[in-house]
Amino acid sequence: MPEGRGSRIDSGVPELRPGAGGSTTRKPPKRDFPELRLGTTRNPPKRPDRLRASADQLDQAAAADDKAAGRFAEARVDSTPFGISAQARELAARWQAALAAREADARVLGDATSDLAGRLRMAADTTRSSGFRGRIAVAP
């Protein structure tokens, strides 16, 4: 392929040079979850601590779902009609219905996520006090 547009030869960007950090030699990033590590000891965190950390992350996800639902509600209220024709009114009505459905979906997802976080916290407290080793049942 001649140099110029689309050429990877003598490129100044290392990722575009063949064999020099391109997609064939790139290593995937390591996945690290520092929020699940509570101390610097070699012992892994105890199960209740891991459950609480997971519940905190679920609470963050539920807050994001609530924020998304609020944005869908704002978009539904703030949207303006597309015109006065019958087709424009039908399009606006469909858009309003789609936004209302997305808002409802986001609220349901946020509520379910929050419920799951509560169950994880209860399970963390239960394992600490009674030595419970069972599984957490999750409603579909």
N, C-alpha and C positions, 0 to 999 in steps of 0.2 A: 504494500500500500504506500503510495507516495506521501511524503510529509505534507502537512497542511491540515486541512479540516478533517477531524476524526482520527488523525494519526496518533499512535501511542509511542512512536519512536522519538527518542531525544526529547521527551516531554519534561518540563520542569517540575511537574507534579509527581512525586515518587509513587503514588498509588496508581498512576496511569502507565508507568513503565512496566513492560512484561517481566515478571519474575522478581521485581523489586518492591515488594509490599503490595502487589495487586491482589485481586480477590482470590487468586489461587494460593497465595502464601499467607494470607491474613489469618490470624488466630482469633477465634471468637473470644469476646470478653469474658472474664471470670465472673460468675455470679456471686455476689457477696451480700449478705443481709446483716449489716452491723447492728440493726435495731433488734435483732433476735439474740445478739450476744450482750449479756448484761454485765459481764465483768471480763477481766483480762486473765482469769484463771484458765487452766486447761480443762476444767470440768465443764461439761455442757450445761446450759441453763436447765433448771428443773422444769418439769412439765407445766406446773401452774404458771410459772413466769412466761413460758412460751405461749400459753393460752392467753394470758393477759396482753402480751405484745401483739398477738394476732387480733385480739379484740380491739385494741387501739387502732390497728390498721383498718379494720372493718369500720370503725367509727369514722375514720377519715374518708373512707369510700362512701359511707352513707351521707356525710356532709357534702361531698362532691355531687352525689345524686340529687340531694335537695337543692343545691345551687343550680344544677342543670334544669331541674323542674321549674325553678324560679325564672330562669332565662327563657324557657319555653313559654311560660305564662306571660312574661313581659313582651315577648315577640308576638304573642297572640293578641294582646291588648294594643300594642303599638303599631300593628301592621295597618297599612292603608289600603283602600280598595284599588284594584288594578285598572279600573275604568267603569264606565256606566253600561257597557253592553252586557247582554245576557251571558255571553261566554266569560267575560271578566268577572261578573258576579259569581258564576259557578266556580271559576278558578279560585276566587277569594274564599268561597265557602269551603272548598276542598282543602285549601291551605289552612284555614282555621281549624278544621276537623283534624288534620294531620298534626298540627301543633298541640291541640288538646289531647290527642292520643299519646304523643310523645311525653307530654307533661304528666299524664296519668301513669305511663310506664315508668318514668323516672321516680315518681313518688312511691309507687309500689316497690320498685327495686330498692330505694332508700330505706323504706320501712322494713323490708325483709332482711336487708343487710344489718340494720340496727338491731333487729330481733336476734339475728345470729350472733352478733357481738355480745349481746346480753347473755345468751346461752353459753358462750365461751367463758364469760366472766363467772357465771354460776358454776360451770364445770371446774374452773380453776379453784374456786373457793371450796367446792365439794371434795376435790382430790386432796387438798391440803388438810381438811379437817377429818375426813373419814377414810382416807386411803382408797377411794374409789378408783377402780382401774377399767371401768367400762368404756363404751364408745358413746360419743355424742350423737344423738339422733337428730337429723336435719329434715325438716318438712320440705316436701317438693315445692 
